[in-house]
Amino acid sequence: MTLMKALCPECECRIDLRLGEHEMGTTLFCPECETELEVITLRPPLLDYATRHTWTEAD
């Protein structure tokens, strides 16, 4: 299992990502600031703020 490090965009904490356990679109929480994050890419490992889509009747 390959271990990669990504930075939290909020507090710049280094977060471990494990190939096979994490994939693009996976959501997780920063262990330091508890911000909800989403894996954007694995190579290079990149995290961004998780987006939540609120469904409406127009959708």
C-alpha positions, 0 to 999 in steps of 0.5 A, a space after each residue: 500500500 503506497 502512502 502519500 502526503 497531502 496538505 490541508 488547504 485550511 491549516 496546511 496539516 500533512 495528511 496521509 493518503 493511502 493508495 487503494 484506501 483513498 481515491 478521487 472523490 473520497 471525503 475525509 476530515 483534517 485531523 487538526 482543524 476538522 475541515 471536511 476535505 475531498 481528494 481531488 487528485 492522487 498524482 500529485 496528492 491534492 485535497 480541496 474543500 469538500 463540496 456538498 450539492 444541495 438538491 432542489 426540485 429544479 435539479 
